[in-house]
């Protein structure tokens, strides 16, 4: 079984090589193995963004209660909401900061 650091490297490498579907698959495993570590959730939601799976990214952010926990998650949440044309919720997310 690969260790978490090695799996993170592979996910980041997959994103860097535009292998987004591979990154989604592996990042999902990484989040499960790390029990929802914020950095790993961020990698997964980034991969979802690259594959235009904005609602799935939102679901993961909310499921792990990270949607507005830090500026990077707030931005990602707002970006997902904007891509889904959820303008009121997007503005509310940005106003909460």
Biopython code that builds the backbone (N, CA, C, O; Angstrom):
import numpy as np
from Bio.PDB.StructureBuilder import StructureBuilder

atoms = [
    (1, "UNK", "N", (0.857, -1.177, 0.000)),
    (1, "UNK", "CA", (0.000, 0.000, 0.000)),
    (1, "UNK", "C", (0.905, 1.242, 0.000)),
    (1, "UNK", "O", (1.825, 1.338, 0.812)),
    (2, "UNK", "N", (0.643, 2.189, -0.908)),
    (2, "UNK", "CA", (1.500, 3.379, -0.953)),
    (2, "UNK", "C", (1.266, 4.257, 0.274)),
    (2, "UNK", "O", (0.157, 4.328, 0.805)),
    (3, "UNK", "N", (2.345, 4.930, 0.715)),
    (3, "UNK", "CA", (2.152, 5.831, 1.840)),
    (3, "UNK", "C", (1.490, 7.123, 1.348)),
    (3, "UNK", "O", (1.463, 7.404, 0.150)),
    (4, "UNK", "N", (0.960, 7.897, 2.290)),
    (4, "UNK", "CA", (0.178, 9.080, 1.934)),
    (4, "UNK", "C", (1.006, 10.122, 1.198)),
    (4, "UNK", "O", (0.514, 10.747, 0.258)),
    (5, "UNK", "N", (2.253, 10.320, 1.609)),
    (5, "UNK", "CA", (3.100, 11.319, 0.955)),
    (5, "UNK", "C", (3.328, 10.958, -0.511)),
    (5, "UNK", "O", (3.304, 11.824, -1.385)),
    (6, "UNK", "N", (3.546, 9.680, -0.766)),
    (6, "UNK", "CA", (3.762, 9.239, -2.144)),
    (6, "UNK", "C", (2.485, 9.394, -2.976)),
    (6, "UNK", "O", (2.537, 9.805, -4.135)),
    (7, "UNK", "N", (1.356, 9.066, -2.381)),
    (7, "UNK", "CA", (0.079, 9.209, -3.084)),
    (7, "UNK", "C", (-0.213, 10.681, -3.384)),
    (7, "UNK", "O", (-0.705, 11.005, -4.465)),
    (8, "UNK", "N", (0.090, 11.583, -2.426)),
    (8, "UNK", "CA", (-0.070, 13.027, -2.667)),
    (8, "UNK", "C", (0.788, 13.468, -3.850)),
    (8, "UNK", "O", (0.345, 14.235, -4.705)),
    (9, "UNK", "N", (2.017, 12.972, -3.882)),
    (9, "UNK", "CA", (2.915, 13.313, -4.981)),
    (9, "UNK", "C", (2.326, 12.870, -6.321)),
    (9, "UNK", "O", (2.372, 13.615, -7.300)),
    (10, "UNK", "N", (1.783, 11.676, -6.363)),
    (10, "UNK", "CA", (1.204, 11.160, -7.609)),
    (10, "UNK", "C", (-0.004, 12.000, -8.026)),
    (10, "UNK", "O", (-0.169, 12.290, -9.210)),
    (11, "UNK", "N", (-0.847, 12.392, -7.073)),
    (11, "UNK", "CA", (-2.013, 13.232, -7.391)),
    (11, "UNK", "C", (-1.548, 14.574, -7.944)),
    (11, "UNK", "O", (-2.047, 15.030, -8.972)),
    (12, "UNK", "N", (-0.592, 15.210, -7.264)),
    (12, "UNK", "CA", (-0.082, 16.502, -7.726)),
    (12, "UNK", "C", (0.570, 16.373, -9.097)),
    (12, "UNK", "O", (0.414, 17.246, -9.951)),
    (13, "UNK", "N", (1.298, 15.284, -9.303)),
    (13, "UNK", "CA", (1.936, 15.035, -10.593)),
    (13, "UNK", "C", (0.887, 14.827, -11.685)),
    (13, "UNK", "O", (1.055, 15.307, -12.806)),
    (14, "UNK", "N", (-0.180, 14.123, -11.365)),
    (14, "UNK", "CA", (-1.262, 13.903, -12.335)),
    (14, "UNK", "C", (-1.911, 15.225, -12.728)),
    (14, "UNK", "O", (-2.194, 15.456, -13.904)),
    (15, "UNK", "N", (-2.147, 16.092, -11.745)),
    (15, "UNK", "CA", (-2.715, 17.412, -12.049)),
    (15, "UNK", "C", (-1.748, 18.200, -12.922)),
    (15, "UNK", "O", (-2.158, 18.840, -13.890)),
    (16, "UNK", "N", (-0.469, 18.153, -12.579)),
    (16, "UNK", "CA", (0.540, 18.865, -13.360)),
    (16, "UNK", "C", (0.655, 18.374, -14.792)),
    (16, "UNK", "O", (1.032, 19.135, -15.683)),
    (17, "UNK", "N", (0.336, 17.120, -15.016)),
    (17, "UNK", "CA", (0.410, 16.531, -16.359)),
    (17, "UNK", "C", (-0.946, 16.513, -17.055)),
    (17, "UNK", "O", (-1.111, 15.863, -18.088)),
    (18, "UNK", "N", (-1.919, 17.229, -16.485)),
    (18, "UNK", "CA", (-3.273, 17.340, -17.052)),
    (18, "UNK", "C", (-3.983, 15.991, -17.140)),
    (18, "UNK", "O", (-4.811, 15.772, -18.024)),
    (19, "UNK", "N", (-3.659, 15.114, -16.238)),
    (19, "UNK", "CA", (-4.324, 13.808, -16.152)),
    (19, "UNK", "C", (-5.372, 13.909, -15.044)),
    (19, "UNK", "O", (-5.251, 13.272, -13.997)),
    (20, "UNK", "N", (-6.397, 14.718, -15.293)),
    (20, "UNK", "CA", (-7.339, 15.104, -14.250)),
    (20, "UNK", "C", (-8.217, 13.958, -13.766)),
    (20, "UNK", "O", (-8.504, 13.870, -12.572)),
    (21, "UNK", "N", (-8.646, 13.089, -14.655)),
    (21, "UNK", "CA", (-9.472, 11.949, -14.229)),
    (21, "UNK", "C", (-8.675, 11.030, -13.305)),
    (21, "UNK", "O", (-9.199, 10.522, -12.313)),
    (22, "UNK", "N", (-7.417, 10.828, -13.639)),
    (22, "UNK", "CA", (-6.540, 10.039, -12.782)),
    (22, "UNK", "C", (-6.386, 10.719, -11.422)),
    (22, "UNK", "O", (-6.411, 10.060, -10.383)),
    (23, "UNK", "N", (-6.227, 12.036, -11.438)),
    (23, "UNK", "CA", (-6.089, 12.797, -10.194)),
    (23, "UNK", "C", (-7.343, 12.679, -9.334)),
    (23, "UNK", "O", (-7.246, 12.535, -8.115)),
    (24, "UNK", "N", (-8.519, 12.738, -9.957)),
    (24, "UNK", "CA", (-9.770, 12.596, -9.203)),
    (24, "UNK", "C", (-9.819, 11.225, -8.531)),
    (24, "UNK", "O", (-10.120, 11.122, -7.342)),
    (25, "UNK", "N", (-9.527, 10.190, -9.284)),
    (25, "UNK", "CA", (-9.579, 8.831, -8.742)),
    (25, "UNK", "C", (-8.641, 8.671, -7.551)),
    (25, "UNK", "O", (-9.036, 8.182, -6.492)),
    (26, "UNK", "N", (-7.394, 9.089, -7.743)),
    (26, "UNK", "CA", (-6.401, 8.907, -6.686)),
    (26, "UNK", "C", (-6.630, 9.845, -5.505)),
    (26, "UNK", "O", (-6.416, 9.459, -4.356)),
    (27, "UNK", "N", (-7.065, 11.073, -5.782)),
    (27, "UNK", "CA", (-7.325, 12.019, -4.691)),
    (27, "UNK", "C", (-8.487, 11.544, -3.831)),
    (27, "UNK", "O", (-8.488, 11.758, -2.618)),
    (28, "UNK", "N", (-9.468, 10.907, -4.443)),
    (28, "UNK", "CA", (-10.574, 10.349, -3.668)),
    (28, "UNK", "C", (-10.058, 9.283, -2.700)),
    (28, "UNK", "O", (-10.472, 9.237, -1.542)),
    (29, "UNK", "N", (-9.168, 8.443, -3.170)),
    (29, "UNK", "CA", (-8.568, 7.423, -2.299)),
    (29, "UNK", "C", (-7.748, 8.090, -1.197)),
    (29, "UNK", "O", (-7.772, 7.662, -0.043)),
    (30, "UNK", "N", (-7.027, 9.137, -1.568)),
    (30, "UNK", "CA", (-6.189, 9.858, -0.613)),
    (30, "UNK", "C", (-7.023, 10.468, 0.509)),
    (30, "UNK", "O", (-6.652, 10.374, 1.679)),
    (31, "UNK", "N", (-8.141, 11.088, 0.162)),
    (31, "UNK", "CA", (-9.018, 11.687, 1.177)),
    (31, "UNK", "C", (-9.544, 10.611, 2.122)),
    (31, "UNK", "O", (-9.632, 10.828, 3.331)),
    (32, "UNK", "N", (-9.887, 9.470, 1.577)),
    (32, "UNK", "CA", (-10.366, 8.372, 2.420)),
    (32, "UNK", "C", (-9.266, 7.878, 3.357)),
    (32, "UNK", "O", (-9.497, 7.680, 4.550)),
    (33, "UNK", "N", (-8.082, 7.684, 2.811)),
    (33, "UNK", "CA", (-6.975, 7.167, 3.614)),
    (33, "UNK", "C", (-6.521, 8.156, 4.684)),
    (33, "UNK", "O", (-6.112, 7.745, 5.770)),
    (34, "UNK", "N", (-6.589, 9.447, 4.391)),
    (34, "UNK", "CA", (-6.130, 10.461, 5.352)),
    (34, "UNK", "C", (-7.245, 10.916, 6.282)),
    (34, "UNK", "O", (-7.050, 11.785, 7.132)),
    (35, "UNK", "N", (-8.417, 10.314, 6.107)),
    (35, "UNK", "CA", (-9.599, 10.656, 6.915)),
    (35, "UNK", "C", (-9.970, 12.128, 6.776)),
    (35, "UNK", "O", (-10.325, 12.789, 7.752)),
    (36, "UNK", "N", (-9.883, 12.625, 5.552)),
    (36, "UNK", "CA", (-10.356, 13.978, 5.263)),
    (36, "UNK", "C", (-9.405, 15.088, 5.642)),
    (36, "UNK", "O", (-9.848, 16.171, 6.023)),
    (37, "UNK", "N", (-8.118, 14.850, 5.548)),
    (37, "UNK", "CA", (-7.145, 15.912, 5.833)),
    (37, "UNK", "C", (-7.407, 17.090, 4.883)),
    (37, "UNK", "O", (-7.587, 16.883, 3.683)),
    (38, "UNK", "N", (-7.428, 18.320, 5.409)),
    (38, "UNK", "CA", (-7.777, 19.478, 4.574)),
    (38, "UNK", "C", (-6.951, 19.619, 3.294)),
    (38, "UNK", "O", (-7.504, 19.947, 2.245)),
    (39, "UNK", "N", (-5.650, 19.378, 3.358)),
    (39, "UNK", "CA", (-4.831, 19.495, 2.147)),
    (39, "UNK", "C", (-5.244, 18.471, 1.095)),
    (39, "UNK", "O", (-5.194, 18.754, -0.103)),
    (40, "UNK", "N", (-5.646, 17.301, 1.532)),
    (40, "UNK", "CA", (-6.068, 16.256, 0.603)),
    (40, "UNK", "C", (-7.447, 16.559, 0.027)),
    (40, "UNK", "O", (-7.701, 16.308, -1.151)),
    (41, "UNK", "N", (-8.331, 17.097, 0.853)),
    (41, "UNK", "CA", (-9.643, 17.525, 0.358)),
    (41, "UNK", "C", (-9.455, 18.629, -0.677)),
    (41, "UNK", "O", (-10.164, 18.666, -1.683)),
    (42, "UNK", "N", (-8.515, 19.516, -0.440)),
    (42, "UNK", "CA", (-8.238, 20.591, -1.398)),
    (42, "UNK", "C", (-7.780, 20.010, -2.739)),
    (42, "UNK", "O", (-8.239, 20.450, -3.793)),
    (43, "UNK", "N", (-6.889, 19.037, -2.702)),
    (43, "UNK", "CA", (-6.442, 18.395, -3.946)),
    (43, "UNK", "C", (-7.610, 17.760, -4.693)),
    (43, "UNK", "O", (-7.721, 17.897, -5.912)),
    (44, "UNK", "N", (-8.476, 17.071, -3.966)),
    (44, "UNK", "CA", (-9.627, 16.428, -4.600)),
    (44, "UNK", "C", (-10.549, 17.465, -5.233)),
    (44, "UNK", "O", (-10.984, 17.300, -6.372)),
    (45, "UNK", "N", (-10.846, 18.527, -4.500)),
    (45, "UNK", "CA", (-11.763, 19.528, -5.053)),
    (45, "UNK", "C", (-11.133, 20.270, -6.221)),
    (45, "UNK", "O", (-11.839, 20.666, -7.149)),
    (46, "UNK", "N", (-9.832, 20.466, -6.194)),
    (46, "UNK", "CA", (-9.155, 21.047, -7.358)),
    (46, "UNK", "C", (-9.313, 20.134, -8.571)),
    (46, "UNK", "O", (-9.612, 20.601, -9.670)),
    (47, "UNK", "N", (-9.113, 18.848, -8.372)),
    (47, "UNK", "CA", (-9.258, 17.899, -9.478)),
    (47, "UNK", "C", (-10.689, 17.906, -10.007)),
    (47, "UNK", "O", (-10.902, 17.835, -11.217)),
    (48, "UNK", "N", (-11.673, 17.993, -9.106)),
    (48, "UNK", "CA", (-13.061, 18.107, -9.551)),
    (48, "UNK", "C", (-13.260, 19.374, -10.378)),
    (48, "UNK", "O", (-13.973, 19.354, -11.381)),
    (49, "UNK", "N", (-12.642, 20.462, -9.968)),
    (49, "UNK", "CA", (-12.773, 21.715, -10.726)),
    (49, "UNK", "C", (-12.214, 21.551, -12.146)),
    (49, "UNK", "O", (-12.826, 21.990, -13.120)),
    (50, "UNK", "N", (-11.054, 20.917, -12.246)),
    (50, "UNK", "CA", (-10.436, 20.731, -13.557)),
    (50, "UNK", "C", (-11.273, 19.840, -14.471)),
    (50, "UNK", "O", (-11.196, 19.963, -15.693)),
    (51, "UNK", "N", (-12.067, 18.948, -13.891)),
    (51, "UNK", "CA", (-12.933, 18.076, -14.691)),
    (51, "UNK", "C", (-14.357, 18.615, -14.773)),
    (51, "UNK", "O", (-15.268, 17.913, -15.211)),
    (52, "UNK", "N", (-14.544, 19.848, -14.354)),
    (52, "UNK", "CA", (-15.819, 20.563, -14.423)),
    (52, "UNK", "C", (-16.925, 19.861, -13.627)),
    (52, "UNK", "O", (-18.092, 19.882, -14.016)),
    (53, "UNK", "N", (-16.544, 19.251, -12.528)),
    (53, "UNK", "CA", (-17.493, 18.592, -11.629)),
    (53, "UNK", "C", (-17.697, 19.490, -10.405)),
    (53, "UNK", "O", (-17.359, 19.125, -9.279)),
    (54, "UNK", "N", (-18.253, 20.665, -10.658)),
    (54, "UNK", "CA", (-18.356, 21.696, -9.631)),
    (54, "UNK", "C", (-19.283, 21.303, -8.484)),
    (54, "UNK", "O", (-18.997, 21.598, -7.324)),
    (55, "UNK", "N", (-20.366, 20.654, -8.797)),
    (55, "UNK", "CA", (-21.291, 20.254, -7.729)),
    (55, "UNK", "C", (-20.678, 19.176, -6.830)),
    (55, "UNK", "O", (-20.911, 19.166, -5.621)),
    (56, "UNK", "N", (-19.915, 18.294, -7.406)),
    (56, "UNK", "CA", (-19.228, 17.286, -6.586)),
    (56, "UNK", "C", (-18.195, 17.949, -5.682)),
    (56, "UNK", "O", (-18.036, 17.566, -4.523)),
    (57, "UNK", "N", (-17.498, 18.941, -6.217)),
    (57, "UNK", "CA", (-16.523, 19.674, -5.402)),
    (57, "UNK", "C", (-17.218, 20.365, -4.233)),
    (57, "UNK", "O", (-16.737, 20.318, -3.101)),
    (58, "UNK", "N", (-18.350, 21.006, -4.510)),
    (58, "UNK", "CA", (-19.117, 21.659, -3.446)),
    (58, "UNK", "C", (-19.561, 20.656, -2.391)),
    (58, "UNK", "O", (-19.483, 20.920, -1.191)),
    (59, "UNK", "N", (-20.026, 19.510, -2.852)),
    (59, "UNK", "CA", (-20.481, 18.476, -1.913)),
    (59, "UNK", "C", (-19.346, 18.057, -0.977)),
    (59, "UNK", "O", (-19.549, 17.931, 0.231)),
    (60, "UNK", "N", (-18.175, 17.845, -1.525)),
    (60, "UNK", "CA", (-17.033, 17.417, -0.714)),
    (60, "UNK", "C", (-16.634, 18.516, 0.271)),
    (60, "UNK", "O", (-16.361, 18.238, 1.439)),
    (61, "UNK", "N", (-16.601, 19.755, -0.200)),
    (61, "UNK", "CA", (-16.246, 20.866, 0.690)),
    (61, "UNK", "C", (-17.223, 20.974, 1.855)),
    (61, "UNK", "O", (-16.821, 21.188, 2.998)),
    (62, "UNK", "N", (-18.490, 20.827, 1.558)),
    (62, "UNK", "CA", (-19.509, 20.922, 2.609)),
    (62, "UNK", "C", (-19.493, 19.701, 3.522)),
    (62, "UNK", "O", (-19.656, 19.822, 4.736)),
    (63, "UNK", "N", (-19.298, 18.541, 2.940)),
    (63, "UNK", "CA", (-19.270, 17.300, 3.718)),
    (63, "UNK", "C", (-18.167, 17.342, 4.777)),
    (63, "UNK", "O", (-18.349, 16.848, 5.890)),
    (64, "UNK", "N", (-17.037, 17.927, 4.426)),
    (64, "UNK", "CA", (-15.902, 18.001, 5.347)),
    (64, "UNK", "C", (-15.875, 19.310, 6.134)),
    (64, "UNK", "O", (-14.924, 19.592, 6.863)),
    (65, "UNK", "N", (-16.931, 20.100, 5.977)),
    (65, "UNK", "CA", (-17.076, 21.382, 6.692)),
    (65, "UNK", "C", (-15.875, 22.300, 6.469)),
    (65, "UNK", "O", (-15.356, 22.906, 7.406)),
    (66, "UNK", "N", (-15.444, 22.390, 5.207)),
    (66, "UNK", "CA", (-14.293, 23.215, 4.867)),
    (66, "UNK", "C", (-14.647, 24.371, 3.940)),
    (66, "UNK", "O", (-13.763, 25.132, 3.547)),
    (67, "UNK", "N", (-15.910, 24.519, 3.585)),
    (67, "UNK", "CA", (-16.318, 25.473, 2.550)),
    (67, "UNK", "C", (-15.834, 26.892, 2.811)),
    (67, "UNK", "O", (-15.472, 27.600, 1.871)),
    (68, "UNK", "N", (-15.823, 27.315, 4.059)),
    (68, "UNK", "CA", (-15.365, 28.674, 4.370)),
    (68, "UNK", "C", (-14.357, 28.670, 5.514)),
    (68, "UNK", "O", (-14.263, 29.646, 6.258)),
    (69, "UNK", "N", (-13.610, 27.590, 5.662)),
    (69, "UNK", "CA", (-12.689, 27.452, 6.790)),
    (69, "UNK", "C", (-11.400, 28.251, 6.633)),
    (69, "UNK", "O", (-10.737, 28.554, 7.624)),
    (70, "UNK", "N", (-11.040, 28.595, 5.401)),
    (70, "UNK", "CA", (-9.835, 29.382, 5.138)),
    (70, "UNK", "C", (-10.023, 30.088, 3.798)),
    (70, "UNK", "O", (-10.914, 29.726, 3.030)),
    (71, "UNK", "N", (-9.193, 31.090, 3.509)),
    (71, "UNK", "CA", (-9.360, 31.811, 2.235)),
    (71, "UNK", "C", (-9.308, 30.911, 0.997)),
    (71, "UNK", "O", (-10.063, 31.125, 0.048)),
    (72, "UNK", "N", (-8.428, 29.911, 0.997)),
    (72, "UNK", "CA", (-8.340, 29.063, -0.203)),
    (72, "UNK", "C", (-9.610, 28.243, -0.406)),
    (72, "UNK", "O", (-10.037, 28.040, -1.542)),
    (73, "UNK", "N", (-10.220, 27.768, 0.687)),
    (73, "UNK", "CA", (-11.461, 27.012, 0.562)),
    (73, "UNK", "C", (-12.636, 27.928, 0.234)),
    (73, "UNK", "O", (-13.533, 27.544, -0.516)),
    (74, "UNK", "N", (-12.633, 29.130, 0.790)),
    (74, "UNK", "CA", (-13.693, 30.093, 0.474)),
    (74, "UNK", "C", (-13.657, 30.436, -1.007)),
    (74, "UNK", "O", (-14.700, 30.476, -1.659)),
    (75, "UNK", "N", (-12.461, 30.685, -1.547)),
    (75, "UNK", "CA", (-12.327, 30.994, -2.970)),
    (75, "UNK", "C", (-12.814, 29.823, -3.816)),
    (75, "UNK", "O", (-13.557, 30.015, -4.778)),
    (76, "UNK", "N", (-12.400, 28.623, -3.464)),
    (76, "UNK", "CA", (-12.802, 27.438, -4.227)),
    (76, "UNK", "C", (-14.311, 27.241, -4.175)),
    (76, "UNK", "O", (-14.930, 26.899, -5.183)),
    (77, "UNK", "N", (-14.903, 27.455, -3.009)),
    (77, "UNK", "CA", (-16.355, 27.344, -2.862)),
    (77, "UNK", "C", (-17.055, 28.380, -3.730)),
    (77, "UNK", "O", (-18.005, 28.057, -4.443)),
    (78, "UNK", "N", (-16.587, 29.624, -3.671)),
    (78, "UNK", "CA", (-17.191, 30.692, -4.475)),
    (78, "UNK", "C", (-17.028, 30.412, -5.964)),
    (78, "UNK", "O", (-17.948, 30.659, -6.744)),
    (79, "UNK", "N", (-15.888, 29.907, -6.358)),
    (79, "UNK", "CA", (-15.644, 29.575, -7.769)),
    (79, "UNK", "C", (-16.607, 28.480, -8.237)),
    (79, "UNK", "O", (-17.166, 28.571, -9.330)),
    (80, "UNK", "N", (-16.798, 27.459, -7.423)),
    (80, "UNK", "CA", (-17.744, 26.387, -7.763)),
    (80, "UNK", "C", (-19.158, 26.939, -7.897)),
    (80, "UNK", "O", (-19.872, 26.617, -8.847)),
    (81, "UNK", "N", (-19.555, 27.769, -6.942)),
    (81, "UNK", "CA", (-20.900, 28.347, -6.979)),
    (81, "UNK", "C", (-21.084, 29.225, -8.211)),
    (81, "UNK", "O", (-22.149, 29.213, -8.828)),
    (82, "UNK", "N", (-20.062, 29.982, -8.572)),
    (82, "UNK", "CA", (-20.144, 30.826, -9.768)),
    (82, "UNK", "C", (-20.276, 29.965, -11.025)),
    (82, "UNK", "O", (-21.058, 30.285, -11.920)),
    (83, "UNK", "N", (-19.518, 28.881, -11.090)),
    (83, "UNK", "CA", (-19.604, 27.988, -12.251)),
    (83, "UNK", "C", (-20.978, 27.330, -12.350)),
    (83, "UNK", "O", (-21.432, 26.992, -13.443)),
    (84, "UNK", "N", (-21.639, 27.150, -11.203)),
    (84, "UNK", "CA", (-22.997, 26.588, -11.178)),
    (84, "UNK", "C", (-24.062, 27.674, -11.315)),
    (84, "UNK", "O", (-25.259, 27.391, -11.272)),
    (85, "UNK", "N", (-23.621, 28.901, -11.478)),
    (85, "UNK", "CA", (-24.493, 30.073, -11.603)),
    (85, "UNK", "C", (-25.395, 30.247, -10.385)),
    (85, "UNK", "O", (-26.542, 30.677, -10.508)),
    (86, "UNK", "N", (-24.874, 29.915, -9.228)),
    (86, "UNK", "CA", (-25.555, 30.131, -7.951)),
    (86, "UNK", "C", (-25.052, 31.463, -7.392)),
    (86, "UNK", "O", (-24.313, 31.500, -6.408)),
    (87, "UNK", "N", (-25.466, 32.549, -8.036)),
    (87, "UNK", "CA", (-24.891, 33.867, -7.766)),
    (87, "UNK", "C", (-25.145, 34.361, -6.350)),
    (87, "UNK", "O", (-24.229, 34.875, -5.708)),
    (88, "UNK", "N", (-26.354, 34.217, -5.855)),
    (88, "UNK", "CA", (-26.669, 34.710, -4.508)),
    (88, "UNK", "C", (-25.843, 33.990, -3.445)),
    (88, "UNK", "O", (-25.307, 34.609, -2.526)),
    (89, "UNK", "N", (-25.755, 32.687, -3.588)),
    (89, "UNK", "CA", (-24.977, 31.913, -2.624)),
    (89, "UNK", "C", (-23.484, 32.218, -2.751)),
    (89, "UNK", "O", (-22.759, 32.235, -1.756)),
    (90, "UNK", "N", (-23.036, 32.455, -3.974)),
    (90, "UNK", "CA", (-21.638, 32.825, -4.207)),
    (90, "UNK", "C", (-21.312, 34.135, -3.490)),
    (90, "UNK", "O", (-20.305, 34.236, -2.789)),
    (91, "UNK", "N", (-22.169, 35.127, -3.672)),
    (91, "UNK", "CA", (-21.953, 36.417, -3.011)),
    (91, "UNK", "C", (-22.024, 36.286, -1.496)),
    (91, "UNK", "O", (-21.244, 36.915, -0.782)),
    (92, "UNK", "N", (-22.943, 35.483, -1.006)),
    (92, "UNK", "CA", (-23.056, 35.272, 0.438)),
    (92, "UNK", "C", (-21.792, 34.616, 0.992)),
    (92, "UNK", "O", (-21.340, 34.952, 2.087)),
    (93, "UNK", "N", (-21.233, 33.693, 0.242)),
    (93, "UNK", "CA", (-19.996, 33.034, 0.665)),
    (93, "UNK", "C", (-18.863, 34.041, 0.766)),
    (93, "UNK", "O", (-18.085, 34.018, 1.719)),
    (94, "UNK", "N", (-18.774, 34.920, -0.215)),
    (94, "UNK", "CA", (-17.709, 35.920, -0.207)),
    (94, "UNK", "C", (-17.945, 36.990, 0.849)),
    (94, "UNK", "O", (-16.988, 37.537, 1.398)),
    (95, "UNK", "N", (-19.199, 37.295, 1.141)),
    (95, "UNK", "CA", (-19.517, 38.291, 2.166)),
    (95, "UNK", "C", (-19.197, 37.795, 3.564)),
    (95, "UNK", "O", (-18.938, 38.595, 4.463)),
    (96, "UNK", "N", (-19.212, 36.486, 3.754)),
    (96, "UNK", "CA", (-18.956, 35.916, 5.078)),
    (96, "UNK", "C", (-17.500, 36.041, 5.500)),
    (96, "UNK", "O", (-17.173, 35.818, 6.665)),
    (97, "UNK", "N", (-16.632, 36.393, 4.573)),
    (97, "UNK", "CA", (-15.199, 36.456, 4.910)),
    (97, "UNK", "C", (-14.814, 37.773, 5.504)),
    (97, "UNK", "O", (-13.648, 37.981, 5.840)),
]
sb = StructureBuilder()
sb.init_structure("model")
sb.init_model(0)
sb.init_chain("A")
sb.init_seg("    ")
for serial, (resi, resn, name, xyz) in enumerate(atoms, 1):
    if name == "N":
        sb.init_residue(resn, " ", resi, " ")
    sb.init_atom(name, np.array(xyz, "f"), 0.0, 1.0, " ", f" {name:<3s}", serial, name[0])
structure = sb.get_structure()
